[in-house]
Amino acid sequence: MNILAILIPVSLVLGGLGLAAFFWSIKNHQYDDPKGNAERILSDRFDDEPDKD
């Protein structure tokens, strides 16, 4: 039972760090790609086709 006194706070700290990193990435616009989406919708190529070079 004493191990739970160590594991629970460690897991809460690690979860908090992961959540903080996620919110940091959202704040710094890591998931935004408006130009890519605008070009992708007009393209005739599909992502699953190989290049024909």
Z-matrix of the N, CA and C atoms (Angstrom, degrees):
N
C 1 1.452
C 2 1.518 1 111.81
N 3 1.329 2 117.56 1 -25.83
C 4 1.458 3 119.48 2 -179.38
C 5 1.523 4 112.16 3 -67.53
N 6 1.338 5 116.61 4 -25.48
C 7 1.461 6 119.85 5 -179.91
C 8 1.521 7 110.81 6 -66.91
N 9 1.324 8 117.94 7 -29.32
C 10 1.456 9 121.06 8 178.02
C 11 1.522 10 111.65 9 -65.08
N 12 1.317 11 116.99 10 -30.70
C 13 1.460 12 120.80 11 177.98
C 14 1.528 13 110.88 12 -66.81
N 15 1.310 14 117.07 13 -21.08
C 16 1.468 15 121.39 14 177.29
C 17 1.526 16 110.64 15 -95.38
N 18 1.325 17 117.00 16 -45.13
C 19 1.457 18 120.71 17 -173.62
C 20 1.527 19 113.69 18 -69.00
N 21 1.306 20 118.44 19 -37.34
C 22 1.468 21 120.43 20 -178.71
C 23 1.528 22 111.42 21 -65.35
N 24 1.323 23 120.91 22 -49.72
C 25 1.473 24 118.68 23 177.42
C 26 1.532 25 113.13 24 -64.32
N 27 1.333 26 116.98 25 -36.33
C 28 1.462 27 119.52 26 178.63
C 29 1.523 28 110.40 27 -63.89
N 30 1.326 29 117.13 28 -43.33
C 31 1.461 30 119.70 29 179.54
C 32 1.529 31 111.39 30 -67.00
N 33 1.314 32 117.87 31 -36.39
C 34 1.464 33 120.23 32 177.38
C 35 1.532 34 111.35 33 -66.54
N 36 1.321 35 116.81 34 -40.06
C 37 1.465 36 120.31 35 178.35
C 38 1.527 37 110.27 36 -65.50
N 39 1.319 38 117.86 37 -45.32
C 40 1.462 39 121.01 38 179.86
C 41 1.528 40 111.39 39 -64.92
N 42 1.313 41 117.55 40 -39.67
C 43 1.464 42 120.67 41 176.12
C 44 1.515 43 111.52 42 -64.44
N 45 1.338 44 116.64 43 -40.16
C 46 1.463 45 120.52 44 177.08
C 47 1.518 46 112.10 45 -64.76
N 48 1.337 47 117.19 46 -38.66
C 49 1.461 48 120.41 47 176.83
C 50 1.526 49 111.67 48 -64.71
N 51 1.312 50 116.25 49 -40.63
C 52 1.460 51 119.93 50 177.61
C 53 1.518 52 111.80 51 -65.21
N 54 1.316 53 116.78 52 -41.25
C 55 1.460 54 120.98 53 177.87
C 56 1.521 55 111.15 54 -66.38
N 57 1.320 56 117.57 55 -40.05
C 58 1.465 57 121.42 56 177.40
C 59 1.528 58 110.56 57 -64.26
N 60 1.326 59 118.12 58 -40.27
C 61 1.463 60 121.24 59 178.15
C 62 1.524 61 110.78 60 -65.59
N 63 1.328 62 116.89 61 -37.54
C 64 1.464 63 120.67 62 178.07
C 65 1.524 64 110.84 63 -64.69
N 66 1.334 65 117.51 64 -46.55
C 67 1.462 66 120.19 65 179.71
C 68 1.529 67 111.19 66 -67.28
N 69 1.334 68 117.85 67 -33.44
C 70 1.453 69 120.68 68 175.85
C 71 1.525 70 110.21 69 -63.26
N 72 1.327 71 116.82 70 -42.49
C 73 1.461 72 119.53 71 -179.10
C 74 1.523 73 111.45 72 -67.37
N 75 1.316 74 118.02 73 -34.53
C 76 1.460 75 120.66 74 175.83
C 77 1.524 76 110.18 75 -68.05
N 78 1.325 77 117.17 76 -42.83
C 79 1.465 78 121.77 77 -179.23
C 80 1.525 79 111.55 78 -62.74
N 81 1.319 80 117.99 79 -34.26
C 82 1.456 81 122.36 80 -178.96
C 83 1.531 82 112.78 81 -93.55
N 84 1.329 83 117.21 82 16.37
C 85 1.473 84 123.88 83 173.06
C 86 1.525 85 112.78 84 58.00
N 87 1.310 86 117.54 85 41.92
C 88 1.459 87 120.85 86 179.98
C 89 1.525 88 112.41 87 -73.74
N 90 1.326 89 117.98 88 -19.47
C 91 1.460 90 121.37 89 -176.69
C 92 1.521 91 112.67 90 -103.46
N 93 1.322 92 118.65 91 2.28
C 94 1.457 93 121.60 92 -178.78
C 95 1.520 94 110.55 93 -87.24
N 96 1.322 95 115.89 94 133.15
C 97 1.455 96 122.20 95 176.50
C 98 1.531 97 108.81 96 -149.44
N 99 1.332 98 118.40 97 61.82
C 100 1.464 99 119.41 98 -175.30
C 101 1.530 100 112.92 99 -66.52
N 102 1.329 101 118.49 100 -35.01
C 103 1.457 102 119.70 101 179.82
C 104 1.527 103 110.74 102 -68.89
N 105 1.302 104 116.84 103 -39.65
C 106 1.460 105 120.17 104 178.66
C 107 1.515 106 112.14 105 -63.63
N 108 1.322 107 116.96 106 -41.53
C 109 1.457 108 120.16 107 178.37
C 110 1.519 109 111.33 108 -66.25
N 111 1.337 110 117.72 109 -39.03
C 112 1.455 111 121.13 110 -179.76
C 113 1.524 112 111.13 111 -65.64
N 114 1.312 113 117.50 112 -37.75
C 115 1.462 114 120.10 113 179.03
C 116 1.529 115 111.80 114 -78.19
N 117 1.303 116 117.56 115 -33.65
C 118 1.460 117 121.61 116 -176.85
C 119 1.516 118 112.09 117 -67.52
N 120 1.330 119 118.10 118 -34.18
C 121 1.466 120 120.17 119 -176.84
C 122 1.523 121 111.35 120 -73.53
N 123 1.330 122 117.92 121 -23.34
C 124 1.454 123 121.48 122 -179.80
C 125 1.520 124 112.91 123 -93.31
N 126 1.303 125 118.10 124 -5.81
C 127 1.458 126 121.96 125 -175.74
C 128 1.527 127 111.27 126 -81.52
N 129 1.337 128 115.29 127 144.33
C 130 1.472 129 120.70 128 175.54
C 131 1.518 130 112.01 129 -85.29
N 132 1.333 131 116.46 130 -16.68
C 133 1.459 132 120.55 131 -178.57
C 134 1.518 133 110.97 132 -80.36
N 135 1.303 134 115.68 133 146.94
C 136 1.453 135 121.89 134 173.70
C 137 1.519 136 108.58 135 -104.11
N 138 1.309 137 116.76 136 151.78
C 139 1.464 138 120.58 137 -178.65
C 140 1.522 139 112.67 138 -67.73
N 141 1.315 140 118.19 139 -23.86
C 142 1.460 141 119.73 140 -175.68
C 143 1.538 142 112.65 141 -88.85
N 144 1.341 143 118.61 142 -2.40
C 145 1.458 144 120.56 143 177.19
C 146 1.517 145 110.30 144 -87.94
N 147 1.321 146 117.98 145 139.51
C 148 1.481 147 119.52 146 176.37
C 149 1.535 148 110.10 147 -73.81
N 150 1.328 149 116.43 148 158.15
C 151 1.453 150 121.07 149 176.50
C 152 1.520 151 110.40 150 -66.64
N 153 1.328 152 116.75 151 143.90
C 154 1.481 153 121.40 152 -178.53
C 155 1.516 154 109.76 153 -103.93
N 156 1.320 155 116.08 154 46.05
C 157 1.466 156 120.42 155 179.21
C 158 1.494 157 111.84 156 -91.22
